[in-house]
Amino acid sequence: MILSVLCTMLTLIHAVCFIIKNELEINTDGLLVPQKCLDPFDKSEHAIRTSWNSSLCMRCKCYGATVSCCTRYSSSISTPPGCEATLDEQLCEYKIHRINDPEAPCEV
């Protein structure tokens, strides 16, 4: 019982992350400096040293020279027999329910 709980917990915390280079601009001294960060999905602008939730359930952070984004949900999830997981894109979390009945929740 304890082993299955630990395995489920390990599966639930697995996330996907990536880092991209930020666009740099040349200032009046000829130095390359970041002015802002762009959301890699919707191209919205964000200030340096800020974080935001993207429209695709990602948590992104602007570090100046780079932007990092990680999923706000697990990339893999274990479900009990007879159940499946569906990503709720509004809440950015999985709903675990009976395979043929999305309204019938399963206990994990």
C-alpha positions in Angstrom: 0.0 0.0 0.0 2.7 2.5 1.0 4.8 1.6 -2.1 1.8 2.2 -4.5 1.2 5.6 -2.8 4.8 6.6 -3.2 4.8 5.5 -6.9 1.7 7.5 -7.5 3.2 10.5 -5.8 6.4 10.3 -7.9 4.4 10.0 -11.1 2.2 13.0 -10.2 5.2 15.3 -9.6 6.9 14.7 -13.0 6.7 17.9 -15.1 8.1 19.1 -18.4 10.3 22.2 -18.6 12.3 24.0 -21.2 14.5 27.1 -21.4 14.7 29.5 -24.4 17.0 32.4 -25.1 15.4 35.8 -24.7 15.6 38.4 -27.4 18.4 41.0 -26.7 18.5 44.6 -27.8 21.5 46.9 -28.1 21.5 49.9 -25.8 23.1 53.3 -26.4 26.4 51.9 -25.0 26.4 49.1 -27.6 25.7 46.4 -24.9 23.3 43.6 -25.5 20.6 43.9 -22.8 17.2 42.3 -22.4 14.4 44.8 -22.3 11.5 42.3 -21.7 10.5 38.7 -22.2 8.0 37.3 -24.7 5.7 34.5 -23.8 6.8 31.7 -26.2 3.1 30.7 -26.9 1.1 33.9 -27.2 4.0 36.4 -27.6 2.7 38.6 -24.7 5.3 40.8 -23.1 6.5 40.4 -19.5 9.0 42.4 -17.4 12.4 41.1 -16.4 12.3 39.0 -13.2 8.6 38.3 -13.4 6.7 35.0 -13.7 3.3 34.3 -15.3 0.9 31.5 -16.2 0.7 31.0 -19.9 -2.5 30.2 -21.8 -1.2 26.6 -22.3 -1.0 25.7 -18.5 2.7 26.6 -18.3 4.4 28.6 -15.5 7.0 30.8 -17.2 9.7 33.0 -15.7 11.7 35.8 -17.2 15.4 35.8 -16.1 16.6 38.4 -18.6 18.7 36.4 -21.0 16.4 33.4 -20.8 12.8 32.4 -20.3 12.0 29.1 -18.6 8.6 27.4 -18.7 7.3 24.3 -16.9 4.0 22.5 -17.1 1.7 23.3 -14.2 0.5 19.7 -14.3 2.1 16.3 -14.4 3.1 15.0 -17.8 2.3 11.5 -16.8 -0.2 10.2 -14.3 -1.2 6.8 -13.0 -4.8 5.9 -12.8 -6.7 3.0 -11.0 -8.0 0.3 -13.3 -11.2 1.4 -15.1 -10.3 5.0 -14.8 -8.7 7.6 -17.0 -7.2 11.1 -16.5 -8.4 14.1 -18.5 -6.6 17.5 -18.4 -8.9 20.3 -17.3 -7.3 23.2 -19.3 -9.2 25.8 -17.2 -7.7 24.6 -13.9 -4.5 23.1 -15.4 -5.0 19.9 -13.4 -6.1 16.3 -14.2 -9.6 15.0 -13.4 -9.5 11.3 -12.7 -12.8 9.6 -13.7 -14.4 6.4 -14.9 -13.5 5.6 -18.5 -17.0 5.8 -19.9 -18.3 8.5 -17.4 -16.4 11.8 -17.1 -18.8 12.8 -14.3 -18.0 9.8 -12.1 -14.8 10.5 -10.2 -12.3 7.8 -9.2 -10.5 7.6 -5.9 -6.8 7.7 -6.3 
